[in-house]
Amino acid sequence: MLQEQLNNLLAQSQHCKNNPTLRIKIQTVQLQLKRITEQKVKGAMMRSKARWTEYGENTRYFLNWKNEKQKRKGL
């Protein structure tokens, strides 16, 4: 919805290039979109970290176990 609003404002700005009120509206919508994008990115990072912790820890455990087993065979 915000992206559509921004597109409409940008289209209007093509016709009225020196309208300060329109510029402020555009900046406000752009800021709102930026905040939403940042929140989504932070959420994705948190989910990624949770998945890594859930699955990555097990992978690390088995990798270390395999390396220790190989070291014992070599000695």
mmJSON file of the N, C-alpha and C atoms, coordinates in Angstrom:
{"data_MODEL":{"atom_site":{
"group_PDB":["ATOM","ATOM","ATOM","ATOM","ATOM","ATOM","ATOM","ATOM","ATOM","ATOM","ATOM","ATOM","ATOM","ATOM","ATOM","ATOM","ATOM","ATOM","ATOM","ATOM","ATOM","ATOM","ATOM","ATOM","ATOM","ATOM","ATOM","ATOM","ATOM","ATOM","ATOM","ATOM","ATOM","ATOM","ATOM","ATOM","ATOM","ATOM","ATOM","ATOM","ATOM","ATOM","ATOM","ATOM","ATOM","ATOM","ATOM","ATOM","ATOM","ATOM","ATOM","ATOM","ATOM","ATOM","ATOM","ATOM","ATOM","ATOM","ATOM","ATOM","ATOM","ATOM","ATOM","ATOM","ATOM","ATOM","ATOM","ATOM","ATOM","ATOM","ATOM","ATOM","ATOM","ATOM","ATOM","ATOM","ATOM","ATOM","ATOM","ATOM","ATOM","ATOM","ATOM","ATOM","ATOM","ATOM","ATOM","ATOM","ATOM","ATOM","ATOM","ATOM","ATOM","ATOM","ATOM","ATOM","ATOM","ATOM","ATOM","ATOM","ATOM","ATOM","ATOM","ATOM","ATOM","ATOM","ATOM","ATOM","ATOM","ATOM","ATOM","ATOM","ATOM","ATOM","ATOM","ATOM","ATOM","ATOM","ATOM","ATOM","ATOM","ATOM","ATOM","ATOM","ATOM","ATOM","ATOM","ATOM","ATOM","ATOM","ATOM","ATOM","ATOM","ATOM","ATOM","ATOM","ATOM","ATOM","ATOM","ATOM","ATOM","ATOM","ATOM","ATOM","ATOM","ATOM","ATOM","ATOM","ATOM","ATOM","ATOM","ATOM","ATOM","ATOM","ATOM","ATOM","ATOM","ATOM","ATOM","ATOM","ATOM","ATOM","ATOM","ATOM","ATOM","ATOM","ATOM","ATOM","ATOM","ATOM","ATOM","ATOM","ATOM","ATOM","ATOM","ATOM","ATOM","ATOM","ATOM","ATOM","ATOM","ATOM","ATOM","ATOM","ATOM","ATOM","ATOM","ATOM","ATOM","ATOM","ATOM","ATOM","ATOM","ATOM","ATOM","ATOM","ATOM","ATOM","ATOM","ATOM","ATOM","ATOM","ATOM","ATOM","ATOM","ATOM","ATOM","ATOM","ATOM","ATOM","ATOM","ATOM","ATOM","ATOM","ATOM","ATOM","ATOM","ATOM","ATOM","ATOM","ATOM","ATOM","ATOM","ATOM","ATOM"],
"id":[1,2,3,4,5,6,7,8,9,10,11,12,13,14,15,16,17,18,19,20,21,22,23,24,25,26,27,28,29,30,31,32,33,34,35,36,37,38,39,40,41,42,43,44,45,46,47,48,49,50,51,52,53,54,55,56,57,58,59,60,61,62,63,64,65,66,67,68,69,70,71,72,73,74,75,76,77,78,79,80,81,82,83,84,85,86,87,88,89,90,91,92,93,94,95,96,97,98,99,100,101,102,103,104,105,106,107,108,109,110,111,112,113,114,115,116,117,118,119,120,121,122,123,124,125,126,127,128,129,130,131,132,133,134,135,136,137,138,139,140,141,142,143,144,145,146,147,148,149,150,151,152,153,154,155,156,157,158,159,160,161,162,163,164,165,166,167,168,169,170,171,172,173,174,175,176,177,178,179,180,181,182,183,184,185,186,187,188,189,190,191,192,193,194,195,196,197,198,199,200,201,202,203,204,205,206,207,208,209,210,211,212,213,214,215,216,217,218,219,220,221,222,223,224,225],
"type_symbol":["N","C","C","N","C","C","N","C","C","N","C","C","N","C","C","N","C","C","N","C","C","N","C","C","N","C","C","N","C","C","N","C","C","N","C","C","N","C","C","N","C","C","N","C","C","N","C","C","N","C","C","N","C","C","N","C","C","N","C","C","N","C","C","N","C","C","N","C","C","N","C","C","N","C","C","N","C","C","N","C","C","N","C","C","N","C","C","N","C","C","N","C","C","N","C","C","N","C","C","N","C","C","N","C","C","N","C","C","N","C","C","N","C","C","N","C","C","N","C","C","N","C","C","N","C","C","N","C","C","N","C","C","N","C","C","N","C","C","N","C","C","N","C","C","N","C","C","N","C","C","N","C","C","N","C","C","N","C","C","N","C","C","N","C","C","N","C","C","N","C","C","N","C","C","N","C","C","N","C","C","N","C","C","N","C","C","N","C","C","N","C","C","N","C","C","N","C","C","N","C","C","N","C","C","N","C","C","N","C","C","N","C","C","N","C","C","N","C","C","N","C","C","N","C","C"],
"label_atom_id":["N","CA","C","N","CA","C","N","CA","C","N","CA","C","N","CA","C","N","CA","C","N","CA","C","N","CA","C","N","CA","C","N","CA","C","N","CA","C","N","CA","C","N","CA","C","N","CA","C","N","CA","C","N","CA","C","N","CA","C","N","CA","C","N","CA","C","N","CA","C","N","CA","C","N","CA","C","N","CA","C","N","CA","C","N","CA","C","N","CA","C","N","CA","C","N","CA","C","N","CA","C","N","CA","C","N","CA","C","N","CA","C","N","CA","C","N","CA","C","N","CA","C","N","CA","C","N","CA","C","N","CA","C","N","CA","C","N","CA","C","N","CA","C","N","CA","C","N","CA","C","N","CA","C","N","CA","C","N","CA","C","N","CA","C","N","CA","C","N","CA","C","N","CA","C","N","CA","C","N","CA","C","N","CA","C","N","CA","C","N","CA","C","N","CA","C","N","CA","C","N","CA","C","N","CA","C","N","CA","C","N","CA","C","N","CA","C","N","CA","C","N","CA","C","N","CA","C","N","CA","C","N","CA","C","N","CA","C","N","CA","C","N","CA","C","N","CA","C","N","CA","C","N","CA","C","N","CA","C","N","CA","C"],
"label_alt_id":[null,null,null,null,null,null,null,null,null,null,null,null,null,null,null,null,null,null,null,null,null,null,null,null,null,null,null,null,null,null,null,null,null,null,null,null,null,null,null,null,null,null,null,null,null,null,null,null,null,null,null,null,null,null,null,null,null,null,null,null,null,null,null,null,null,null,null,null,null,null,null,null,null,null,null,null,null,null,null,null,null,null,null,null,null,null,null,null,null,null,null,null,null,null,null,null,null,null,null,null,null,null,null,null,null,null,null,null,null,null,null,null,null,null,null,null,null,null,null,null,null,null,null,null,null,null,null,null,null,null,null,null,null,null,null,null,null,null,null,null,null,null,null,null,null,null,null,null,null,null,null,null,null,null,null,null,null,null,null,null,null,null,null,null,null,null,null,null,null,null,null,null,null,null,null,null,null,null,null,null,null,null,null,null,null,null,null,null,null,null,null,null,null,null,null,null,null,null,null,null,null,null,null,null,null,null,null,null,null,null,null,null,null,null,null,null,null,null,null,null,null,null,null,null,null],
"label_comp_id":["MET","MET","MET","LEU","LEU","LEU","GLN","GLN","GLN","GLU","GLU","GLU","GLN","GLN","GLN","LEU","LEU","LEU","ASN","ASN","ASN","ASN","ASN","ASN","LEU","LEU","LEU","LEU","LEU","LEU","ALA","ALA","ALA","GLN","GLN","GLN","SER","SER","SER","GLN","GLN","GLN","HIS","HIS","HIS","CYS","CYS","CYS","LYS","LYS","LYS","ASN","ASN","ASN","ASN","ASN","ASN","PRO","PRO","PRO","THR","THR","THR","LEU","LEU","LEU","ARG","ARG","ARG","ILE","ILE","ILE","LYS","LYS","LYS","ILE","ILE","ILE","GLN","GLN","GLN","THR","THR","THR","VAL","VAL","VAL","GLN","GLN","GLN","LEU","LEU","LEU","GLN","GLN","GLN","LEU","LEU","LEU","LYS","LYS","LYS","ARG","ARG","ARG","ILE","ILE","ILE","THR","THR","THR","GLU","GLU","GLU","GLN","GLN","GLN","LYS","LYS","LYS","VAL","VAL","VAL","LYS","LYS","LYS","GLY","GLY","GLY","ALA","ALA","ALA","MET","MET","MET","MET","MET","MET","ARG","ARG","ARG","SER","SER","SER","LYS","LYS","LYS","ALA","ALA","ALA","ARG","ARG","ARG","TRP","TRP","TRP","THR","THR","THR","GLU","GLU","GLU","TYR","TYR","TYR","GLY","GLY","GLY","GLU","GLU","GLU","ASN","ASN","ASN","THR","THR","THR","ARG","ARG","ARG","TYR","TYR","TYR","PHE","PHE","PHE","LEU","LEU","LEU","ASN","ASN","ASN","TRP","TRP","TRP","LYS","LYS","LYS","ASN","ASN","ASN","GLU","GLU","GLU","LYS","LYS","LYS","GLN","GLN","GLN","LYS","LYS","LYS","ARG","ARG","ARG","LYS","LYS","LYS","GLY","GLY","GLY","LEU","LEU","LEU"],
"label_asym_id":["A","A","A","A","A","A","A","A","A","A","A","A","A","A","A","A","A","A","A","A","A","A","A","A","A","A","A","A","A","A","A","A","A","A","A","A","A","A","A","A","A","A","A","A","A","A","A","A","A","A","A","A","A","A","A","A","A","A","A","A","A","A","A","A","A","A","A","A","A","A","A","A","A","A","A","A","A","A","A","A","A","A","A","A","A","A","A","A","A","A","A","A","A","A","A","A","A","A","A","A","A","A","A","A","A","A","A","A","A","A","A","A","A","A","A","A","A","A","A","A","A","A","A","A","A","A","A","A","A","A","A","A","A","A","A","A","A","A","A","A","A","A","A","A","A","A","A","A","A","A","A","A","A","A","A","A","A","A","A","A","A","A","A","A","A","A","A","A","A","A","A","A","A","A","A","A","A","A","A","A","A","A","A","A","A","A","A","A","A","A","A","A","A","A","A","A","A","A","A","A","A","A","A","A","A","A","A","A","A","A","A","A","A","A","A","A","A","A","A","A","A","A","A","A","A"],
"label_entity_id":["1","1","1","1","1","1","1","1","1","1","1","1","1","1","1","1","1","1","1","1","1","1","1","1","1","1","1","1","1","1","1","1","1","1","1","1","1","1","1","1","1","1","1","1","1","1","1","1","1","1","1","1","1","1","1","1","1","1","1","1","1","1","1","1","1","1","1","1","1","1","1","1","1","1","1","1","1","1","1","1","1","1","1","1","1","1","1","1","1","1","1","1","1","1","1","1","1","1","1","1","1","1","1","1","1","1","1","1","1","1","1","1","1","1","1","1","1","1","1","1","1","1","1","1","1","1","1","1","1","1","1","1","1","1","1","1","1","1","1","1","1","1","1","1","1","1","1","1","1","1","1","1","1","1","1","1","1","1","1","1","1","1","1","1","1","1","1","1","1","1","1","1","1","1","1","1","1","1","1","1","1","1","1","1","1","1","1","1","1","1","1","1","1","1","1","1","1","1","1","1","1","1","1","1","1","1","1","1","1","1","1","1","1","1","1","1","1","1","1","1","1","1","1","1","1"],
"label_seq_id":[1,1,1,2,2,2,3,3,3,4,4,4,5,5,5,6,6,6,7,7,7,8,8,8,9,9,9,10,10,10,11,11,11,12,12,12,13,13,13,14,14,14,15,15,15,16,16,16,17,17,17,18,18,18,19,19,19,20,20,20,21,21,21,22,22,22,23,23,23,24,24,24,25,25,25,26,26,26,27,27,27,28,28,28,29,29,29,30,30,30,31,31,31,32,32,32,33,33,33,34,34,34,35,35,35,36,36,36,37,37,37,38,38,38,39,39,39,40,40,40,41,41,41,42,42,42,43,43,43,44,44,44,45,45,45,46,46,46,47,47,47,48,48,48,49,49,49,50,50,50,51,51,51,52,52,52,53,53,53,54,54,54,55,55,55,56,56,56,57,57,57,58,58,58,59,59,59,60,60,60,61,61,61,62,62,62,63,63,63,64,64,64,65,65,65,66,66,66,67,67,67,68,68,68,69,69,69,70,70,70,71,71,71,72,72,72,73,73,73,74,74,74,75,75,75],
"pdbx_PDB_ins_code":[null,null,null,null,null,null,null,null,null,null,null,null,null,null,null,null,null,null,null,null,null,null,null,null,null,null,null,null,null,null,null,null,null,null,null,null,null,null,null,null,null,null,null,null,null,null,null,null,null,null,null,null,null,null,null,null,null,null,null,null,null,null,null,null,null,null,null,null,null,null,null,null,null,null,null,null,null,null,null,null,null,null,null,null,null,null,null,null,null,null,null,null,null,null,null,null,null,null,null,null,null,null,null,null,null,null,null,null,null,null,null,null,null,null,null,null,null,null,null,null,null,null,null,null,null,null,null,null,null,null,null,null,null,null,null,null,null,null,null,null,null,null,null,null,null,null,null,null,null,null,null,null,null,null,null,null,null,null,null,null,null,null,null,null,null,null,null,null,null,null,null,null,null,null,null,null,null,null,null,null,null,null,null,null,null,null,null,null,null,null,null,null,null,null,null,null,null,null,null,null,null,null,null,null,null,null,null,null,null,null,null,null,null,null,null,null,null,null,null,null,null,null,null,null,null],
"Cartn_x":[0.822,0.0,0.884,1.918,2.823,3.577,3.958,4.686,3.798,2.536,1.606,1.427,1.34,1.212,2.446,3.627,4.865,4.892,4.474,4.448,3.528,2.371,1.441,2.042,2.697,3.322,4.448,5.233,6.314,5.763,4.655,4.034,3.545,2.98,2.526,3.699,4.813,5.978,6.561,6.291,6.756,6.066,4.816,4.051,4.308,4.582,4.795,6.155,7.203,8.558,8.959,8.383,8.798,7.773,7.064,6.049,6.656,6.947,7.601,6.722,5.422,4.521,4.589,4.633,4.725,6.049,7.118,8.439,8.428,7.798,7.727,6.924,5.813,5.004,5.815,6.564,7.396,8.445,9.103,10.125,9.53,8.328,7.664,7.341,6.805,6.462,7.728,8.769,10.034,10.609,10.51,10.996,10.194,8.886,8.05,8.414,8.62,9.027,10.382,11.294,12.623,12.526,11.707,11.539,10.948,9.957,9.341,10.367,11.141,12.17,13.199,13.628,14.596,14.027,12.754,12.127,12.078,11.759,11.712,13.097,14.109,15.481,15.918,15.612,15.97,15.26,14.001,13.253,13.871,14.262,14.899,16.233,16.979,18.256,18.032,17.015,16.722,16.303,15.456,15.033,16.216,17.083,18.264,19.171,19.356,20.195,19.583,18.26,17.588,17.756,17.603,17.781,19.214,20.176,21.569,21.831,21.292,21.496,20.864,19.686,18.978,19.678,20.063,20.65,22.17,22.724,24.169,24.922,24.35,25.028,25.198,24.167,24.271,25.321,25.359,26.348,27.75,27.947,29.25,29.637,28.696,28.967,29.467,28.75,29.142,30.448,30.693,31.954,33.122,32.974,34.019,34.215,33.122,33.191,33.952,33.667,34.349,35.837,36.159,37.565,38.311,37.701,38.328,38.536,37.559,37.661,38.825,38.97,40.071,41.418,41.483,42.731,43.094,42.12,42.401,42.872,42.307,42.745,44.189,44.564,45.909,46.967,46.589,47.565,47.776],
"Cartn_y":[-1.176,0.0,1.265,1.237,2.389,2.551,1.416,1.494,2.104,1.731,2.303,3.803,4.174,5.589,6.365,5.77,6.419,6.582,5.556,5.645,6.772,6.889,7.966,9.339,9.468,10.749,11.093,10.091,10.337,10.742,10.132,10.512,11.969,12.338,13.715,14.686,14.249,15.141,15.433,14.563,14.811,16.043,16.263,17.401,18.674,18.516,19.676,19.517,19.836,19.566,20.439,21.592,22.504,22.606,21.545,21.549,21.01,21.873,21.409,20.467,20.651,19.767,18.349,18.256,16.954,16.272,17.052,16.496,15.914,16.622,16.149,14.858,14.791,13.568,12.399,12.651,11.599,11.116,12.047,11.676,10.895,11.277,10.586,9.142,8.952,7.601,6.772,7.379,6.666,6.236,7.089,6.758,5.611,5.635,4.542,3.227,3.257,2.046,1.543,2.468,2.09,1.412,1.948,1.356,-0.046,-0.217,-1.539,-2.525,-2.089,-2.955,-3.344,-2.398,-2.691,-3.693,-3.56,-4.5,-5.899,-5.983,-7.285,-7.918,-7.101,-7.617,-8.116,-7.347,-7.775,-9.074,-9.197,-10.427,-11.611,-11.402,-12.475,-12.87,-11.889,-12.185,-13.007,-12.645,-13.384,-14.817,-14.999,-16.349,-17.158,-16.505,-17.188,-17.63,-16.739,-17.061,-18.208,-18.197,-19.274,-20.596,-20.574,-21.802,-22.301,-21.371,-21.781,-22.4,-21.781,-22.311,-23.681,-23.83,-25.107,-26.195,-25.892,-26.899,-26.824,-25.639,-25.466,-26.05,-25.955,-26.501,-28.003,-28.692,-30.134,-30.462,-29.689,-29.919,-29.726,-28.689,-28.439,-29.6,-30.104,-31.214,-32.422,-32.776,-33.959,-33.741,-32.536,-32.242,-32.383,-31.83,-31.968,-33.425,-34.145,-35.564,-36.334,-36.055,-36.715,-36.376,-35.097,-34.698,-35.39,-35.486,-36.17,-37.648,-38.242,-39.656,-39.875,-38.95,-39.056,-38.873,-37.961,-37.757,-39.005,-39.639,-40.856,-41.992,-42.083,-43.124,-42.889,-41.641,-41.287,-41.545,-41.545,-41.755,-43.175],
"Cartn_z":[0.0,0.0,0.0,0.839,0.886,-0.43,-1.021,-2.288,-3.367,-3.369,-4.335,-4.086,-2.817,-2.46,-2.92,-2.699,-3.133,-4.643,-5.366,-6.827,-7.29,-6.648,-7.004,-6.721,-5.568,-5.224,-6.187,-6.557,-7.519,-8.879,-9.274,-10.541,-10.479,-9.342,-9.166,-9.182,-8.622,-8.553,-9.928,-10.891,-12.256,-12.845,-12.421,-12.933,-12.122,-10.81,-9.922,-9.257,-9.949,-9.44,-8.26,-8.097,-7.028,-5.904,-5.631,-4.591,-3.293,-2.306,-1.073,-0.243,-0.273,0.475,-0.086,-1.381,-2.046,-1.725,-1.692,-1.337,0.077,0.994,2.384,2.461,1.725,1.708,1.155,0.09,-0.514,0.486,1.155,2.132,3.295,3.717,4.816,4.439,3.257,2.803,2.611,2.063,1.887,3.229,4.229,5.571,6.171,5.984,6.486,5.816,4.507,3.784,4.265,4.52,4.997,6.359,7.243,8.581,8.485,7.637,7.468,6.922,5.939,5.366,6.418,7.237,8.299,9.298,9.642,10.567,9.966,8.676,8.014,7.954,7.689,7.632,9.006,10.047,11.399,11.761,11.373,11.627,10.907,9.653,8.881,9.516,10.008,10.664,11.931,12.688,13.921,13.598,12.585,12.214,11.711,10.945,10.43,11.574,12.542,13.688,14.482,14.637,15.367,14.631,13.305,12.529,12.627,12.557,12.649,14.007,15.055,16.402,16.516,15.959,16.061,15.265,14.017,13.148,13.088,13.181,13.072,14.241,15.44,16.614,16.472,15.99,15.8,14.757,13.69,12.644,13.197,13.995,14.594,15.517,16.284,17.193,16.416,15.343,14.578,13.82,13.366,12.69,13.677,14.872,15.888,16.28,16.395,16.756,15.688,14.417,13.301,13.306,13.546,13.578,14.722,15.876,17.016,16.697,16.054,15.691,14.713,13.746,12.793,13.479,14.457,15.199,15.982,16.608,17.388,16.486,15.277,14.351,13.912,13.767,13.3,14.367,15.638,16.7,16.961],
"occupancy":[1.0,1.0,1.0,1.0,1.0,1.0,1.0,1.0,1.0,1.0,1.0,1.0,1.0,1.0,1.0,1.0,1.0,1.0,1.0,1.0,1.0,1.0,1.0,1.0,1.0,1.0,1.0,1.0,1.0,1.0,1.0,1.0,1.0,1.0,1.0,1.0,1.0,1.0,1.0,1.0,1.0,1.0,1.0,1.0,1.0,1.0,1.0,1.0,1.0,1.0,1.0,1.0,1.0,1.0,1.0,1.0,1.0,1.0,1.0,1.0,1.0,1.0,1.0,1.0,1.0,1.0,1.0,1.0,1.0,1.0,1.0,1.0,1.0,1.0,1.0,1.0,1.0,1.0,1.0,1.0,1.0,1.0,1.0,1.0,1.0,1.0,1.0,1.0,1.0,1.0,1.0,1.0,1.0,1.0,1.0,1.0,1.0,1.0,1.0,1.0,1.0,1.0,1.0,1.0,1.0,1.0,1.0,1.0,1.0,1.0,1.0,1.0,1.0,1.0,1.0,1.0,1.0,1.0,1.0,1.0,1.0,1.0,1.0,1.0,1.0,1.0,1.0,1.0,1.0,1.0,1.0,1.0,1.0,1.0,1.0,1.0,1.0,1.0,1.0,1.0,1.0,1.0,1.0,1.0,1.0,1.0,1.0,1.0,1.0,1.0,1.0,1.0,1.0,1.0,1.0,1.0,1.0,1.0,1.0,1.0,1.0,1.0,1.0,1.0,1.0,1.0,1.0,1.0,1.0,1.0,1.0,1.0,1.0,1.0,1.0,1.0,1.0,1.0,1.0,1.0,1.0,1.0,1.0,1.0,1.0,1.0,1.0,1.0,1.0,1.0,1.0,1.0,1.0,1.0,1.0,1.0,1.0,1.0,1.0,1.0,1.0,1.0,1.0,1.0,1.0,1.0,1.0,1.0,1.0,1.0,1.0,1.0,1.0,1.0,1.0,1.0,1.0,1.0,1.0,1.0,1.0,1.0,1.0,1.0,1.0],
"B_iso_or_equiv":[0.0,0.0,0.0,0.0,0.0,0.0,0.0,0.0,0.0,0.0,0.0,0.0,0.0,0.0,0.0,0.0,0.0,0.0,0.0,0.0,0.0,0.0,0.0,0.0,0.0,0.0,0.0,0.0,0.0,0.0,0.0,0.0,0.0,0.0,0.0,0.0,0.0,0.0,0.0,0.0,0.0,0.0,0.0,0.0,0.0,0.0,0.0,0.0,0.0,0.0,0.0,0.0,0.0,0.0,0.0,0.0,0.0,0.0,0.0,0.0,0.0,0.0,0.0,0.0,0.0,0.0,0.0,0.0,0.0,0.0,0.0,0.0,0.0,0.0,0.0,0.0,0.0,0.0,0.0,0.0,0.0,0.0,0.0,0.0,0.0,0.0,0.0,0.0,0.0,0.0,0.0,0.0,0.0,0.0,0.0,0.0,0.0,0.0,0.0,0.0,0.0,0.0,0.0,0.0,0.0,0.0,0.0,0.0,0.0,0.0,0.0,0.0,0.0,0.0,0.0,0.0,0.0,0.0,0.0,0.0,0.0,0.0,0.0,0.0,0.0,0.0,0.0,0.0,0.0,0.0,0.0,0.0,0.0,0.0,0.0,0.0,0.0,0.0,0.0,0.0,0.0,0.0,0.0,0.0,0.0,0.0,0.0,0.0,0.0,0.0,0.0,0.0,0.0,0.0,0.0,0.0,0.0,0.0,0.0,0.0,0.0,0.0,0.0,0.0,0.0,0.0,0.0,0.0,0.0,0.0,0.0,0.0,0.0,0.0,0.0,0.0,0.0,0.0,0.0,0.0,0.0,0.0,0.0,0.0,0.0,0.0,0.0,0.0,0.0,0.0,0.0,0.0,0.0,0.0,0.0,0.0,0.0,0.0,0.0,0.0,0.0,0.0,0.0,0.0,0.0,0.0,0.0,0.0,0.0,0.0,0.0,0.0,0.0,0.0,0.0,0.0,0.0,0.0,0.0,0.0,0.0,0.0,0.0,0.0,0.0],
"pdbx_formal_charge":[null,null,null,null,null,null,null,null,null,null,null,null,null,null,null,null,null,null,null,null,null,null,null,null,null,null,null,null,null,null,null,null,null,null,null,null,null,null,null,null,null,null,null,null,null,null,null,null,null,null,null,null,null,null,null,null,null,null,null,null,null,null,null,null,null,null,null,null,null,null,null,null,null,null,null,null,null,null,null,null,null,null,null,null,null,null,null,null,null,null,null,null,null,null,null,null,null,null,null,null,null,null,null,null,null,null,null,null,null,null,null,null,null,null,null,null,null,null,null,null,null,null,null,null,null,null,null,null,null,null,null,null,null,null,null,null,null,null,null,null,null,null,null,null,null,null,null,null,null,null,null,null,null,null,null,null,null,null,null,null,null,null,null,null,null,null,null,null,null,null,null,null,null,null,null,null,null,null,null,null,null,null,null,null,null,null,null,null,null,null,null,null,null,null,null,null,null,null,null,null,null,null,null,null,null,null,null,null,null,null,null,null,null,null,null,null,null,null,null,null,null,null,null,null,null],
"auth_seq_id":[1,1,1,2,2,2,3,3,3,4,4,4,5,5,5,6,6,6,7,7,7,8,8,8,9,9,9,10,10,10,11,11,11,12,12,12,13,13,13,14,14,14,15,15,15,16,16,16,17,17,17,18,18,18,19,19,19,20,20,20,21,21,21,22,22,22,23,23,23,24,24,24,25,25,25,26,26,26,27,27,27,28,28,28,29,29,29,30,30,30,31,31,31,32,32,32,33,33,33,34,34,34,35,35,35,36,36,36,37,37,37,38,38,38,39,39,39,40,40,40,41,41,41,42,42,42,43,43,43,44,44,44,45,45,45,46,46,46,47,47,47,48,48,48,49,49,49,50,50,50,51,51,51,52,52,52,53,53,53,54,54,54,55,55,55,56,56,56,57,57,57,58,58,58,59,59,59,60,60,60,61,61,61,62,62,62,63,63,63,64,64,64,65,65,65,66,66,66,67,67,67,68,68,68,69,69,69,70,70,70,71,71,71,72,72,72,73,73,73,74,74,74,75,75,75],
"auth_comp_id":["MET","MET","MET","LEU","LEU","LEU","GLN","GLN","GLN","GLU","GLU","GLU","GLN","GLN","GLN","LEU","LEU","LEU","ASN","ASN","ASN","ASN","ASN","ASN","LEU","LEU","LEU","LEU","LEU","LEU","ALA","ALA","ALA","GLN","GLN","GLN","SER","SER","SER","GLN","GLN","GLN","HIS","HIS","HIS","CYS","CYS","CYS","LYS","LYS","LYS","ASN","ASN","ASN","ASN","ASN","ASN","PRO","PRO","PRO","THR","THR","THR","LEU","LEU","LEU","ARG","ARG","ARG","ILE","ILE","ILE","LYS","LYS","LYS","ILE","ILE","ILE","GLN","GLN","GLN","THR","THR","THR","VAL","VAL","VAL","GLN","GLN","GLN","LEU","LEU","LEU","GLN","GLN","GLN","LEU","LEU","LEU","LYS","LYS","LYS","ARG","ARG","ARG","ILE","ILE","ILE","THR","THR","THR","GLU","GLU","GLU","GLN","GLN","GLN","LYS","LYS","LYS","VAL","VAL","VAL","LYS","LYS","LYS","GLY","GLY","GLY","ALA","ALA","ALA","MET","MET","MET","MET","MET","MET","ARG","ARG","ARG","SER","SER","SER","LYS","LYS","LYS","ALA","ALA","ALA","ARG","ARG","ARG","TRP","TRP","TRP","THR","THR","THR","GLU","GLU","GLU","TYR","TYR","TYR","GLY","GLY","GLY","GLU","GLU","GLU","ASN","ASN","ASN","THR","THR","THR","ARG","ARG","ARG","TYR","TYR","TYR","PHE","PHE","PHE","LEU","LEU","LEU","ASN","ASN","ASN","TRP","TRP","TRP","LYS","LYS","LYS","ASN","ASN","ASN","GLU","GLU","GLU","LYS","LYS","LYS","GLN","GLN","GLN","LYS","LYS","LYS","ARG","ARG","ARG","LYS","LYS","LYS","GLY","GLY","GLY","LEU","LEU","LEU"],
"auth_asym_id":["A","A","A","A","A","A","A","A","A","A","A","A","A","A","A","A","A","A","A","A","A","A","A","A","A","A","A","A","A","A","A","A","A","A","A","A","A","A","A","A","A","A","A","A","A","A","A","A","A","A","A","A","A","A","A","A","A","A","A","A","A","A","A","A","A","A","A","A","A","A","A","A","A","A","A","A","A","A","A","A","A","A","A","A","A","A","A","A","A","A","A","A","A","A","A","A","A","A","A","A","A","A","A","A","A","A","A","A","A","A","A","A","A","A","A","A","A","A","A","A","A","A","A","A","A","A","A","A","A","A","A","A","A","A","A","A","A","A","A","A","A","A","A","A","A","A","A","A","A","A","A","A","A","A","A","A","A","A","A","A","A","A","A","A","A","A","A","A","A","A","A","A","A","A","A","A","A","A","A","A","A","A","A","A","A","A","A","A","A","A","A","A","A","A","A","A","A","A","A","A","A","A","A","A","A","A","A","A","A","A","A","A","A","A","A","A","A","A","A","A","A","A","A","A","A"],
"auth_atom_id":["N","CA","C","N","CA","C","N","CA","C","N","CA","C","N","CA","C","N","CA","C","N","CA","C","N","CA","C","N","CA","C","N","CA","C","N","CA","C","N","CA","C","N","CA","C","N","CA","C","N","CA","C","N","CA","C","N","CA","C","N","CA","C","N","CA","C","N","CA","C","N","CA","C","N","CA","C","N","CA","C","N","CA","C","N","CA","C","N","CA","C","N","CA","C","N","CA","C","N","CA","C","N","CA","C","N","CA","C","N","CA","C","N","CA","C","N","CA","C","N","CA","C","N","CA","C","N","CA","C","N","CA","C","N","CA","C","N","CA","C","N","CA","C","N","CA","C","N","CA","C","N","CA","C","N","CA","C","N","CA","C","N","CA","C","N","CA","C","N","CA","C","N","CA","C","N","CA","C","N","CA","C","N","CA","C","N","CA","C","N","CA","C","N","CA","C","N","CA","C","N","CA","C","N","CA","C","N","CA","C","N","CA","C","N","CA","C","N","CA","C","N","CA","C","N","CA","C","N","CA","C","N","CA","C","N","CA","C","N","CA","C","N","CA","C","N","CA","C","N","CA","C","N","CA","C","N","CA","C","N","CA","C"],
"pdbx_PDB_model_num":[1,1,1,1,1,1,1,1,1,1,1,1,1,1,1,1,1,1,1,1,1,1,1,1,1,1,1,1,1,1,1,1,1,1,1,1,1,1,1,1,1,1,1,1,1,1,1,1,1,1,1,1,1,1,1,1,1,1,1,1,1,1,1,1,1,1,1,1,1,1,1,1,1,1,1,1,1,1,1,1,1,1,1,1,1,1,1,1,1,1,1,1,1,1,1,1,1,1,1,1,1,1,1,1,1,1,1,1,1,1,1,1,1,1,1,1,1,1,1,1,1,1,1,1,1,1,1,1,1,1,1,1,1,1,1,1,1,1,1,1,1,1,1,1,1,1,1,1,1,1,1,1,1,1,1,1,1,1,1,1,1,1,1,1,1,1,1,1,1,1,1,1,1,1,1,1,1,1,1,1,1,1,1,1,1,1,1,1,1,1,1,1,1,1,1,1,1,1,1,1,1,1,1,1,1,1,1,1,1,1,1,1,1,1,1,1,1,1,1,1,1,1,1,1,1]
}}}
